[in-house]
């Protein structure tokens, strides 16, 4: 899996609702539009980090909007959108990601499969953007009278995300910023890439990637949210591994020193195995043994994060998203309590979700049974996901 960074541009001053708030901070179903947008990208397993570019005047608004989310300091935007994007790209230089997806804050509903397709396209292409073919007849007018029909063949409406290889788009933006004419004709990042001589591929976007600009759009977004036919699925998982020789155990991705190890074909991480099975269960996709047969030498000693990521990618491929999980580790020793926070953080990192969507807890069995006798560790997990129900959800507008 190749990961990408996401750059969300939220530095605009549009007050087109006529209200006090810039449009990206307008409440949509009780939360700012920008919060929906950020969570959508944070929840995608192939997005490794999210950078938000904000207007310097919006710092307090942004802090409220992003409360509780695992995000780095926001980048302060410039005088134009292009300038804001360039500043955002500059903050990514230290991390030097191979791919970056640049996205408008005011487009909260990007289907996860569109994000995946844009990221995949960047294995071949320098640039790939979401866009929709024009289906209406097009007319050019003079004083509200049709002067000519415009051939719509080959015409697309550009959306975002617009994905690029990082080095190339950074260089293209730096070049554009230095141009004397101010590069006024460059209306989006695809145009910036093209001006630098790169070709940009069109990826089929989706009608729900509309921009929330006017009060009408906001109503349409509310309708879309309430009509989006997502169903919630819950799955459960259970796993046991026995103790054997060793001096540490791996639980929920964290190595904990212990007087024994856990035996298994992979790293024997019972917590991640139970969670992987819970997600596969919610997908009605069988169990971990079917996807990663223990008979296959390829999985010997494997990091179980691989299994969990695979299950998450299946959720994303179905147009779904992860909602929440709860993992219970069952053993007398080692003590799980001191490591719980770190375990939850590691699980959230693997799933690409916020910390408040993961719970890890532990119990003993009062010295009863095989866990009570210290013969092994058991784990159970539940996971909730959302999947589109039936044919793809219709938008409300
Ligand atoms: Mg197992």
Boltz pocket constraint, residues with backbone or C-beta under 6 A from the ligand:
constraints:
  - pocket:
      binder: B
      contacts: [[A, 239], [A, 240], [A, 241], [A, 264], [A, 268], [A, 269], [A, 270], [A, 273]]
      max_distance: 6.0
